[in-house]
């Protein structure tokens, strides 16, 4: 906001707005990929005794996502 | 904050990314299940045991991705509020 009558900063162009949205999408996607890698490593044993997720693995994944977000916020 | 035509353009970008991410996920899946399940090189054919392992690995991985996706969306929503 400018009180001097100059009208403030120039409006972002269409291309800039889309680029900003794309950057945000990239960040969110990156975060999801890292979270997926980490939580899979921490929660899913590699002997594949069965194809279903058992209760323990499911709960572990849920908690892992929750903690990942919390750490993300704390670090930020 | 994006106009209708900007949204359409962004949608194209989103779709292209999703396709790329899907291909990446597929490659990771193959690598993970190969690394974890294929360890017997006394034969060049995949054994029954190995095949079972791979099938379970794929199932498990896809279900894991689905669950992580759901939880991630929920947490993301909660964080935005």
Backbone of each chain as nested JSON, in Angstrom:
{
  "chains": [
    {"id": "A", "residues": [
      {"number": 1, "name": "UNK", "atoms": {"N": [0.843, -1.205, 0.0], "CA": [0.0, 0.0, 0.0], "C": [0.875, 1.251, 0.0]}},
      {"number": 2, "name": "UNK", "atoms": {"N": [0.612, 2.199, -0.858], "CA": [1.41, 3.414, -0.874], "C": [0.492, 4.59, -0.606]}},
      {"number": 3, "name": "UNK", "atoms": {"N": [0.93, 5.434, 0.311], "CA": [0.132, 6.617, 0.612], "C": [0.571, 7.821, -0.206]}},
      {"number": 4, "name": "UNK", "atoms": {"N": [1.605, 7.622, -0.999], "CA": [2.143, 8.753, -1.757], "C": [1.456, 8.91, -3.101]}},
      {"number": 5, "name": "UNK", "atoms": {"N": [0.533, 7.988, -3.399], "CA": [-0.203, 8.143, -4.656], "C": [0.488, 7.512, -5.844]}},
      {"number": 6, "name": "UNK", "atoms": {"N": [1.536, 6.684, -5.571], "CA": [2.2, 6.064, -6.713], "C": [1.562, 4.74, -7.109]}},
      {"number": 7, "name": "UNK", "atoms": {"N": [0.626, 4.25, -6.263], "CA": [-0.107, 3.049, -6.667], "C": [0.501, 1.749, -6.19]}},
      {"number": 8, "name": "UNK", "atoms": {"N": [1.641, 1.831, -5.433], "CA": [2.158, 0.576, -4.886], "C": [2.911, -0.25, -5.909]}},
      {"number": 9, "name": "UNK", "atoms": {"N": [3.238, -1.493, -5.547], "CA": [4.026, -2.379, -6.415], "C": [3.212, -2.769, -7.644]}},
      {"number": 10, "name": "UNK", "atoms": {"N": [3.896, -3.047, -8.773], "CA": [3.174, -3.478, -9.991], "C": [2.517, -4.837, -9.753]}},
      {"number": 11, "name": "UNK", "atoms": {"N": [1.358, -5.067, -10.379], "CA": [0.654, -6.337, -10.241], "C": [1.488, -7.454, -10.86]}},
      {"number": 12, "name": "UNK", "atoms": {"N": [1.485, -8.649, -10.243], "CA": [2.179, -9.776, -10.88], "C": [1.514, -10.138, -12.192]}},
      {"number": 13, "name": "UNK", "atoms": {"N": [2.325, -10.503, -13.196], "CA": [1.757, -10.908, -14.479], "C": [1.178, -12.314, -14.351]}},
      {"number": 14, "name": "UNK", "atoms": {"N": [0.419, -12.682, -15.381], "CA": [-0.163, -14.014, -15.446], "C": [0.935, -15.071, -15.328]}},
      {"number": 15, "name": "UNK", "atoms": {"N": [1.996, -14.867, -16.091], "CA": [3.098, -15.842, -16.094], "C": [3.718, -15.966, -14.714]}},
      {"number": 16, "name": "UNK", "atoms": {"N": [3.859, -14.83, -14.02], "CA": [4.448, -14.856, -12.681], "C": [3.554, -15.592, -11.699]}},
      {"number": 17, "name": "UNK", "atoms": {"N": [2.255, -15.355, -11.811], "CA": [1.32, -16.026, -10.892], "C": [1.37, -17.526, -11.095]}},
      {"number": 18, "name": "UNK", "atoms": {"N": [1.385, -17.928, -12.373], "CA": [1.42, -19.359, -12.665], "C": [2.747, -19.964, -12.22]}},
      {"number": 19, "name": "UNK", "atoms": {"N": [3.834, -19.233, -12.426], "CA": [5.146, -19.734, -12.001], "C": [5.18, -19.915, -10.487]}},
      {"number": 20, "name": "UNK", "atoms": {"N": [4.585, -18.964, -9.757], "CA": [4.547, -19.059, -8.293], "C": [3.741, -20.277, -7.866]}},
      {"number": 21, "name": "UNK", "atoms": {"N": [2.599, -20.509, -8.533], "CA": [1.774, -21.668, -8.206], "C": [2.532, -22.953, -8.504]}},
      {"number": 22, "name": "UNK", "atoms": {"N": [3.286, -22.953, -9.62], "CA": [4.031, -24.151, -9.986], "C": [5.143, -24.428, -8.983]}},
      {"number": 23, "name": "UNK", "atoms": {"N": [5.794, -23.371, -8.514], "CA": [6.845, -23.543, -7.509], "C": [6.281, -24.147, -6.234]}},
      {"number": 24, "name": "UNK", "atoms": {"N": [5.102, -23.643, -5.847], "CA": [4.488, -24.184, -4.638], "C": [4.144, -25.657, -4.827]}},
      {"number": 25, "name": "UNK", "atoms": {"N": [3.602, -25.99, -5.998], "CA": [3.273, -27.383, -6.293], "C": [4.521, -28.255, -6.215]}},
      {"number": 26, "name": "UNK", "atoms": {"N": [5.619, -27.729, -6.76], "CA": [6.876, -28.474, -6.743], "C": [7.336, -28.726, -5.313]}},
      {"number": 27, "name": "UNK", "atoms": {"N": [7.209, -27.713, -4.467], "CA": [7.623, -27.863, -3.071], "C": [6.782, -28.9, -2.345]}},
      {"number": 28, "name": "UNK", "atoms": {"N": [5.479, -28.842, -2.568], "CA": [4.585, -29.792, -1.906], "C": [4.866, -31.209, -2.399]}},
      {"number": 29, "name": "UNK", "atoms": {"N": [5.064, -31.353, -3.706], "CA": [5.361, -32.667, -4.27], "C": [6.665, -33.209, -3.712]}},
      {"number": 30, "name": "UNK", "atoms": {"N": [7.669, -32.345, -3.634], "CA": [8.963, -32.758, -3.096], "C": [8.801, -33.231, -1.655]}},
      {"number": 31, "name": "UNK", "atoms": {"N": [8.058, -32.46, -0.881], "CA": [7.835, -32.828, 0.52], "C": [7.149, -34.186, 0.604]}},
      {"number": 32, "name": "UNK", "atoms": {"N": [6.156, -34.404, -0.226], "CA": [5.455, -35.682, -0.199], "C": [6.387, -36.831, -0.57]}},
      {"number": 33, "name": "UNK", "atoms": {"N": [7.221, -36.638, -1.562], "CA": [8.135, -37.708, -1.985], "C": [9.119, -38.065, -0.884]}},
      {"number": 34, "name": "UNK", "atoms": {"N": [9.648, -37.027, -0.218], "CA": [10.589, -37.293, 0.88], "C": [9.897, -38.015, 2.028]}},
      {"number": 35, "name": "UNK", "atoms": {"N": [8.709, -37.53, 2.371], "CA": [7.925, -38.139, 3.434], "C": [7.652, -39.596, 3.093]}},
      {"number": 36, "name": "UNK", "atoms": {"N": [7.259, -39.855, 1.846], "CA": [6.96, -41.225, 1.422], "C": [8.172, -42.128, 1.606]}},
      {"number": 37, "name": "UNK", "atoms": {"N": [9.317, -41.653, 1.138], "CA": [10.545, -42.442, 1.252], "C": [10.869, -42.76, 2.693]}},
      {"number": 38, "name": "UNK", "atoms": {"N": [10.883, -41.719, 3.526], "CA": [11.243, -41.9, 4.928], "C": [10.267, -42.815, 5.648]}},
      {"number": 39, "name": "UNK", "atoms": {"N": [8.979, -42.54, 5.506], "CA": [7.989, -43.326, 6.248], "C": [7.93, -44.767, 5.755]}},
      {"number": 40, "name": "UNK", "atoms": {"N": [8.127, -44.978, 4.474], "CA": [8.152, -46.355, 3.975], "C": [9.34, -47.098, 4.577]}},
      {"number": 41, "name": "UNK", "atoms": {"N": [10.498, -46.452, 4.6], "CA": [11.685, -47.082, 5.178], "C": [11.492, -47.387, 6.661]}},
      {"number": 42, "name": "UNK", "atoms": {"N": [10.856, -46.461, 7.371], "CA": [10.729, -46.625, 8.822], "C": [9.624, -47.59, 9.209]}},
      {"number": 43, "name": "UNK", "atoms": {"N": [8.607, -47.713, 8.383], "CA": [7.42, -48.451, 8.819], "C": [7.185, -49.782, 8.117]}},
      {"number": 44, "name": "UNK", "atoms": {"N": [7.742, -49.939, 6.922], "CA": [7.426, -51.129, 6.141], "C": [8.633, -52.049, 6.071]}},
      {"number": 45, "name": "UNK", "atoms": {"N": [8.588, -53.179, 6.799], "CA": [9.701, -54.125, 6.728], "C": [9.812, -54.714, 5.323]}},
      {"number": 46, "name": "UNK", "atoms": {"N": [11.008, -55.126, 4.952], "CA": [11.232, -55.516, 3.566], "C": [11.085, -57.004, 3.304]}},
      {"number": 47, "name": "UNK", "atoms": {"N": [10.496, -57.756, 4.257], "CA": [10.357, -59.184, 3.958], "C": [9.022, -59.531, 3.289]}},
      {"number": 48, "name": "UNK", "atoms": {"N": [8.106, -58.566, 3.232], "CA": [6.842, -58.73, 2.495], "C": [6.175, -60.068, 2.77]}},
      {"number": 49, "name": "UNK", "atoms": {"N": [5.83, -60.259, 4.03], "CA": [5.162, -61.503, 4.394], "C": [3.763, -61.564, 3.789]}},
      {"number": 50, "name": "UNK", "atoms": {"N": [3.211, -60.375, 3.519], "CA": [1.889, -60.347, 2.889], "C": [1.759, -59.032, 2.118]}},
      {"number": 51, "name": "UNK", "atoms": {"N": [0.733, -58.958, 1.259], "CA": [0.569, -57.77, 0.428], "C": [-0.253, -56.685, 1.088]}},
      {"number": 52, "name": "UNK", "atoms": {"N": [-0.996, -57.045, 2.141], "CA": [-1.838, -56.066, 2.818], "C": [-0.999, -55.294, 3.83]}},
      {"number": 53, "name": "UNK", "atoms": {"N": [-1.494, -54.108, 4.195], "CA": [-0.891, -53.366, 5.299], "C": [-1.512, -53.877, 6.584]}},
      {"number": 54, "name": "UNK", "atoms": {"N": [-0.693, -54.346, 7.535], "CA": [-1.305, -54.751, 8.794], "C": [-1.53, -53.527, 9.682]}},
      {"number": 55, "name": "UNK", "atoms": {"N": [-2.179, -53.79, 10.817], "CA": [-2.587, -52.686, 11.683], "C": [-1.378, -51.876, 12.149]}},
      {"number": 56, "name": "UNK", "atoms": {"N": [-0.327, -52.591, 12.554], "CA": [0.871, -51.916, 13.057], "C": [1.492, -51.0, 12.031]}},
      {"number": 57, "name": "UNK", "atoms": {"N": [1.609, -51.503, 10.801], "CA": [2.186, -50.702, 9.713], "C": [1.315, -49.494, 9.417]}},
      {"number": 58, "name": "UNK", "atoms": {"N": [-0.006, -49.682, 9.41], "CA": [-0.925, -48.589, 9.123], "C": [-0.789, -47.477, 10.15]}},
      {"number": 59, "name": "UNK", "atoms": {"N": [-0.778, -47.88, 11.418], "CA": [-0.662, -46.89, 12.492], "C": [0.68, -46.172, 12.41]}},
      {"number": 60, "name": "UNK", "atoms": {"N": [1.718, -46.94, 12.119], "CA": [3.057, -46.356, 11.99], "C": [3.07, -45.295, 10.895]}},
      {"number": 61, "name": "UNK", "atoms": {"N": [2.467, -45.61, 9.749], "CA": [2.439, -44.652, 8.643], "C": [1.7, -43.377, 9.038]}},
      {"number": 62, "name": "UNK", "atoms": {"N": [0.539, -43.546, 9.698], "CA": [-0.241, -42.377, 10.124], "C": [0.592, -41.484, 11.028]}},
      {"number": 63, "name": "UNK", "atoms": {"N": [1.216, -42.1, 12.006], "CA": [2.006, -41.321, 12.975], "C": [3.214, -40.679, 12.315]}},
      {"number": 64, "name": "UNK", "atoms": {"N": [3.781, -41.415, 11.363], "CA": [4.955, -40.899, 10.666], "C": [4.625, -39.615, 9.912]}},
      {"number": 65, "name": "UNK", "atoms": {"N": [3.487, -39.617, 9.218], "CA": [3.072, -38.416, 8.479], "C": [2.877, -37.254, 9.44]}},
      {"number": 66, "name": "UNK", "atoms": {"N": [2.2, -37.538, 10.545], "CA": [1.925, -36.518, 11.536], "C": [3.22, -35.917, 12.075]}},
      {"number": 67, "name": "UNK", "atoms": {"N": [4.169, -36.767, 12.42], "CA": [5.438, -36.279, 12.97], "C": [6.256, -35.528, 11.934]}},
      {"number": 68, "name": "UNK", "atoms": {"N": [6.179, -35.996, 10.7], "CA": [6.919, -35.323, 9.638], "C": [6.46, -33.876, 9.514]}},
      {"number": 69, "name": "UNK", "atoms": {"N": [5.147, -33.683, 9.53], "CA": [4.603, -32.33, 9.442], "C": [5.031, -31.495, 10.637]}},
      {"number": 70, "name": "UNK", "atoms": {"N": [5.008, -32.112, 11.819], "CA": [5.362, -31.368, 13.017], "C": [6.819, -30.909, 12.954]}},
      {"number": 71, "name": "UNK", "atoms": {"N": [7.68, -31.815, 12.516], "CA": [9.098, -31.45, 12.388], "C": [9.267, -30.364, 11.341]}},
      {"number": 72, "name": "UNK", "atoms": {"N": [8.511, -30.48, 10.262], "CA": [8.57, -29.495, 9.187], "C": [8.245, -28.109, 9.725]}},
      {"number": 73, "name": "UNK", "atoms": {"N": [7.216, -28.049, 10.564], "CA": [6.811, -26.768, 11.141], "C": [7.849, -26.272, 12.131]}},
      {"number": 74, "name": "UNK", "atoms": {"N": [8.355, -27.18, 12.96], "CA": [9.325, -26.78, 13.977], "C": [10.6, -26.226, 13.359]}},
      {"number": 75, "name": "UNK", "atoms": {"N": [11.056, -26.894, 12.301], "CA": [12.303, -26.484, 11.662], "C": [12.132, -25.153, 10.934]}},
      {"number": 76, "name": "UNK", "atoms": {"N": [10.95, -24.945, 10.402], "CA": [10.683, -23.731, 9.602], "C": [10.654, -22.451, 10.426]}}
    ]},
    {"id": "B", "residues": [
      {"number": 1, "name": "UNK", "atoms": {"N": [-7.02, -16.944, -6.633], "CA": [-6.161, -15.855, -7.056], "C": [-5.739, -16.012, -8.52]}},
      {"number": 2, "name": "UNK", "atoms": {"N": [-6.03, -17.182, -9.096], "CA": [-5.776, -17.34, -10.529], "C": [-7.097, -17.2, -11.278]}},
      {"number": 3, "name": "UNK", "atoms": {"N": [-7.053, -16.509, -12.415], "CA": [-8.266, -16.379, -13.22], "C": [-8.59, -17.726, -13.861]}},
      {"number": 4, "name": "UNK", "atoms": {"N": [-9.752, -17.788, -14.519], "CA": [-10.193, -19.049, -15.134], "C": [-9.197, -19.547, -16.171]}},
      {"number": 5, "name": "UNK", "atoms": {"N": [-8.701, -18.642, -17.032], "CA": [-7.776, -19.105, -18.075], "C": [-6.419, -19.46, -17.477]}},
      {"number": 6, "name": "UNK", "atoms": {"N": [-6.024, -18.727, -16.418], "CA": [-4.768, -19.064, -15.73], "C": [-4.896, -20.424, -15.073]}},
      {"number": 7, "name": "UNK", "atoms": {"N": [-6.079, -20.694, -14.509], "CA": [-6.316, -21.992, -13.884], "C": [-6.206, -23.116, -14.881]}},
      {"number": 8, "name": "UNK", "atoms": {"N": [-6.719, -22.887, -16.072], "CA": [-6.658, -23.913, -17.122], "C": [-5.207, -24.202, -17.476]}},
      {"number": 9, "name": "UNK", "atoms": {"N": [-4.436, -23.122, -17.611], "CA": [-3.021, -23.301, -17.951], "C": [-2.314, -24.05, -16.823]}},
      {"number": 10, "name": "UNK", "atoms": {"N": [-2.64, -23.683, -15.609], "CA": [-2.032, -24.345, -14.46], "C": [-2.422, -25.814, -14.421]}},
      {"number": 11, "name": "UNK", "atoms": {"N": [-3.661, -26.104, -14.754], "CA": [-4.126, -27.495, -14.793], "C": [-3.259, -28.337, -15.741]}},
      {"number": 12, "name": "UNK", "atoms": {"N": [-2.915, -27.761, -16.896], "CA": [-2.037, -28.473, -17.827], "C": [-0.698, -28.796, -17.183]}},
      {"number": 13, "name": "UNK", "atoms": {"N": [-0.165, -27.805, -16.478], "CA": [1.11, -28.005, -15.785], "C": [0.963, -29.104, -14.749]}},
      {"number": 14, "name": "UNK", "atoms": {"N": [-0.124, -29.063, -13.982], "CA": [-0.37, -30.062, -12.947], "C": [-0.425, -31.46, -13.555]}},
      {"number": 15, "name": "UNK", "atoms": {"N": [-1.146, -31.585, -14.685], "CA": [-1.279, -32.897, -15.319], "C": [0.054, -33.441, -15.799]}},
      {"number": 16, "name": "UNK", "atoms": {"N": [0.858, -32.553, -16.392], "CA": [2.161, -32.993, -16.876], "C": [3.021, -33.475, -15.709]}},
      {"number": 17, "name": "UNK", "atoms": {"N": [2.963, -32.741, -14.602], "CA": [3.729, -33.123, -13.414], "C": [3.277, -34.449, -12.864]}},
      {"number": 18, "name": "UNK", "atoms": {"N": [1.953, -34.629, -12.825], "CA": [1.41, -35.871, -12.272], "C": [1.871, -37.065, -13.085]}},
      {"number": 19, "name": "UNK", "atoms": {"N": [1.909, -36.882, -14.413], "CA": [2.37, -37.961, -15.279], "C": [3.831, -38.268, -14.963]}},
      {"number": 20, "name": "UNK", "atoms": {"N": [4.639, -37.221, -14.841], "CA": [6.058, -37.398, -14.54], "C": [6.232, -38.071, -13.177]}},
      {"number": 21, "name": "UNK", "atoms": {"N": [5.473, -37.625, -12.182], "CA": [5.575, -38.205, -10.844], "C": [5.159, -39.664, -10.857]}},
      {"number": 22, "name": "UNK", "atoms": {"N": [4.15, -39.989, -11.658], "CA": [3.701, -41.364, -11.743], "C": [4.809, -42.249, -12.312]}},
      {"number": 23, "name": "UNK", "atoms": {"N": [5.471, -41.757, -13.358], "CA": [6.565, -42.523, -13.959], "C": [7.702, -42.721, -12.955]}},
      {"number": 24, "name": "UNK", "atoms": {"N": [7.983, -41.683, -12.179], "CA": [9.029, -41.788, -11.154], "C": [8.648, -42.82, -10.116]}},
      {"number": 25, "name": "UNK", "atoms": {"N": [7.383, -42.772, -9.691], "CA": [6.917, -43.73, -8.695], "C": [7.047, -45.148, -9.229]}},
      {"number": 26, "name": "UNK", "atoms": {"N": [6.686, -45.34, -10.483], "CA": [6.785, -46.653, -11.103], "C": [8.23, -47.164, -11.088]}},
      {"number": 27, "name": "UNK", "atoms": {"N": [9.164, -46.307, -11.475], "CA": [10.574, -46.7, -11.473], "C": [11.056, -47.055, -10.075]}},
      {"number": 28, "name": "UNK", "atoms": {"N": [10.687, -46.217, -9.107], "CA": [11.078, -46.494, -7.718], "C": [10.526, -47.826, -7.256]}},
      {"number": 29, "name": "UNK", "atoms": {"N": [9.279, -48.097, -7.64], "CA": [8.62, -49.338, -7.249], "C": [9.389, -50.544, -7.779]}},
      {"number": 30, "name": "UNK", "atoms": {"N": [9.698, -50.5, -9.075], "CA": [10.433, -51.612, -9.673], "C": [11.767, -51.812, -8.954]}},
      {"number": 31, "name": "UNK", "atoms": {"N": [12.474, -50.718, -8.73], "CA": [13.781, -50.819, -8.08], "C": [13.674, -51.387, -6.675]}},
      {"number": 32, "name": "UNK", "atoms": {"N": [12.702, -50.853, -5.903], "CA": [12.553, -51.313, -4.525], "C": [12.254, -52.804, -4.478]}},
      {"number": 33, "name": "UNK", "atoms": {"N": [11.296, -53.241, -5.286], "CA": [10.89, -54.642, -5.221], "C": [11.97, -55.564, -5.777]}},
      {"number": 34, "name": "UNK", "atoms": {"N": [12.702, -55.08, -6.76], "CA": [13.833, -55.873, -7.241], "C": [14.891, -56.0, -6.14]}},
      {"number": 35, "name": "UNK", "atoms": {"N": [15.281, -54.869, -5.573], "CA": [16.32, -54.876, -4.532], "C": [15.933, -55.765, -3.357]}},
      {"number": 36, "name": "UNK", "atoms": {"N": [14.668, -55.686, -2.94], "CA": [14.254, -56.419, -1.744], "C": [13.958, -57.886, -2.011]}},
      {"number": 37, "name": "UNK", "atoms": {"N": [13.548, -58.227, -3.215], "CA": [13.063, -59.587, -3.462], "C": [13.966, -60.476, -4.308]}},
      {"number": 38, "name": "UNK", "atoms": {"N": [14.771, -59.868, -5.149], "CA": [15.531, -60.697, -6.086], "C": [16.968, -60.831, -5.61]}},
      {"number": 39, "name": "UNK", "atoms": {"N": [17.264, -61.976, -5.009], "CA": [18.605, -62.167, -4.473], "C": [19.199, -63.52, -4.812]}},
      {"number": 40, "name": "UNK", "atoms": {"N": [18.499, -64.296, -5.625], "CA": [18.936, -65.651, -5.917], "C": [19.385, -65.743, -7.362]}},
      {"number": 41, "name": "UNK", "atoms": {"N": [20.671, -65.72, -7.571], "CA": [21.176, -65.765, -8.938], "C": [21.758, -67.12, -9.324]}},
      {"number": 42, "name": "UNK", "atoms": {"N": [21.242, -68.172, -8.687], "CA": [21.641, -69.52, -9.11], "C": [20.907, -69.899, -10.391]}},
      {"number": 43, "name": "UNK", "atoms": {"N": [19.89, -69.128, -10.711], "CA": [19.143, -69.36, -11.949], "C": [18.829, -68.017, -12.574]}},
      {"number": 44, "name": "UNK", "atoms": {"N": [18.662, -67.995, -13.911], "CA": [18.315, -66.719, -14.522], "C": [16.807, -66.498, -14.561]}},
      {"number": 45, "name": "UNK", "atoms": {"N": [16.024, -67.524, -14.258], "CA": [14.57, -67.354, -14.189], "C": [14.17, -66.888, -12.799]}},
      {"number": 46, "name": "UNK", "atoms": {"N": [13.164, -66.045, -12.738], "CA": [12.64, -65.601, -11.443], "C": [11.948, -66.781, -10.778]}},
      {"number": 47, "name": "UNK", "atoms": {"N": [12.342, -67.073, -9.518], "CA": [11.737, -68.215, -8.833], "C": [10.336, -67.878, -8.355]}},
      {"number": 48, "name": "UNK", "atoms": {"N": [9.581, -68.926, -7.972], "CA": [8.22, -68.717, -7.462], "C": [8.265, -67.86, -6.203]}},
      {"number": 49, "name": "UNK", "atoms": {"N": [9.232, -68.182, -5.359], "CA": [9.38, -67.437, -4.107], "C": [9.618, -65.961, -4.4]}},
      {"number": 50, "name": "UNK", "atoms": {"N": [10.487, -65.708, -5.38], "CA": [10.789, -64.316, -5.726], "C": [9.56, -63.632, -6.302]}},
      {"number": 51, "name": "UNK", "atoms": {"N": [8.811, -64.359, -7.138], "CA": [7.639, -63.766, -7.767], "C": [6.58, -63.41, -6.721]}},
      {"number": 52, "name": "UNK", "atoms": {"N": [6.385, -64.311, -5.767], "CA": [5.434, -64.035, -4.684], "C": [5.852, -62.785, -3.929]}},
      {"number": 53, "name": "UNK", "atoms": {"N": [7.143, -62.731, -3.64], "CA": [7.678, -61.572, -2.911], "C": [7.407, -60.286, -3.684]}},
      {"number": 54, "name": "UNK", "atoms": {"N": [7.681, -60.308, -4.992], "CA": [7.465, -59.113, -5.806], "C": [5.995, -58.697, -5.814]}},
      {"number": 55, "name": "UNK", "atoms": {"N": [5.102, -59.666, -5.967], "CA": [3.668, -59.347, -5.955], "C": [3.252, -58.685, -4.652]}},
      {"number": 56, "name": "UNK", "atoms": {"N": [3.717, -59.245, -3.548], "CA": [3.379, -58.664, -2.247], "C": [3.989, -57.279, -2.102]}},
      {"number": 57, "name": "UNK", "atoms": {"N": [5.202, -57.154, -2.59], "CA": [5.909, -55.873, -2.5], "C": [5.136, -54.79, -3.242]}},
      {"number": 58, "name": "UNK", "atoms": {"N": [4.692, -55.097, -4.447], "CA": [3.938, -54.121, -5.238], "C": [2.643, -53.743, -4.527]}},
      {"number": 59, "name": "UNK", "atoms": {"N": [1.891, -54.769, -4.085], "CA": [0.645, -54.529, -3.339], "C": [0.89, -53.605, -2.162]}},
      {"number": 60, "name": "UNK", "atoms": {"N": [1.872, -53.981, -1.369], "CA": [2.161, -53.24, -0.147], "C": [2.55, -51.799, -0.46]}},
      {"number": 61, "name": "UNK", "atoms": {"N": [3.392, -51.649, -1.458], "CA": [3.875, -50.326, -1.819], "C": [2.729, -49.432, -2.278]}},
      {"number": 62, "name": "UNK", "atoms": {"N": [1.838, -49.978, -3.126], "CA": [0.713, -49.181, -3.625], "C": [-0.234, -48.801, -2.491]}},
      {"number": 63, "name": "UNK", "atoms": {"N": [-0.489, -49.741, -1.578], "CA": [-1.37, -49.434, -0.454], "C": [-0.725, -48.408, 0.463]}},
      {"number": 64, "name": "UNK", "atoms": {"N": [0.586, -48.524, 0.617], "CA": [1.313, -47.553, 1.432], "C": [1.2, -46.162, 0.83]}},
      {"number": 65, "name": "UNK", "atoms": {"N": [1.426, -46.056, -0.478], "CA": [1.342, -44.762, -1.151], "C": [-0.036, -44.154, -0.983]}},
      {"number": 66, "name": "UNK", "atoms": {"N": [-1.048, -45.002, -1.108], "CA": [-2.421, -44.517, -0.984], "C": [-2.665, -43.944, 0.412]}},
      {"number": 67, "name": "UNK", "atoms": {"N": [-2.253, -44.693, 1.416], "CA": [-2.487, -44.254, 2.783], "C": [-1.709, -42.978, 3.096]}},
      {"number": 68, "name": "UNK", "atoms": {"N": [-0.454, -42.949, 2.678], "CA": [0.369, -41.762, 2.899], "C": [-0.257, -40.557, 2.207]}},
      {"number": 69, "name": "UNK", "atoms": {"N": [-0.776, -40.767, 0.997], "CA": [-1.415, -39.682, 0.261], "C": [-2.604, -39.122, 1.011]}},
      {"number": 70, "name": "UNK", "atoms": {"N": [-3.422, -40.022, 1.554], "CA": [-4.602, -39.589, 2.307], "C": [-4.208, -38.79, 3.543]}},
      {"number": 71, "name": "UNK", "atoms": {"N": [-3.281, -39.335, 4.315], "CA": [-2.866, -38.666, 5.552], "C": [-2.216, -37.328, 5.232]}},
      {"number": 72, "name": "UNK", "atoms": {"N": [-1.41, -37.32, 4.178], "CA": [-0.728, -36.091, 3.765], "C": [-1.737, -35.005, 3.433]}},
      {"number": 73, "name": "UNK", "atoms": {"N": [-2.764, -35.366, 2.662], "CA": [-3.793, -34.392, 2.29], "C": [-4.482, -33.854, 3.535]}},
      {"number": 74, "name": "UNK", "atoms": {"N": [-4.778, -34.745, 4.485], "CA": [-5.436, -34.309, 5.731], "C": [-4.565, -33.335, 6.505]}},
      {"number": 75, "name": "UNK", "atoms": {"N": [-3.287, -33.693, 6.649], "CA": [-2.375, -32.83, 7.41], "C": [-2.182, -31.492, 6.72]}},
      {"number": 76, "name": "UNK", "atoms": {"N": [-2.097, -31.533, 5.419], "CA": [-1.931, -30.317, 4.637], "C": [-3.114, -29.381, 4.832]}},
      {"number": 77, "name": "UNK", "atoms": {"N": [-4.319, -29.973, 4.755], "CA": [-5.553, -29.225, 4.991], "C": [-5.521, -28.57, 6.367]}},
      {"number": 78, "name": "UNK", "atoms": {"N": [-5.216, -29.395, 7.375], "CA": [-5.212, -28.911, 8.757], "C": [-4.204, -27.774, 8.93]}},
      {"number": 79, "name": "UNK", "atoms": {"N": [-3.078, -27.898, 8.242], "CA": [-2.022, -26.892, 8.362], "C": [-2.444, -25.563, 7.739]}},
      {"number": 80, "name": "UNK", "atoms": {"N": [-3.26, -25.63, 6.677], "CA": [-3.694, -24.417, 5.997], "C": [-4.676, -23.612, 6.825]}},
      {"number": 81, "name": "UNK", "atoms": {"N": [-5.307, -24.289, 7.793], "CA": [-6.376, -23.59, 8.526], "C": [-5.908, -22.772, 9.724]}}
    ]}
  ]
}
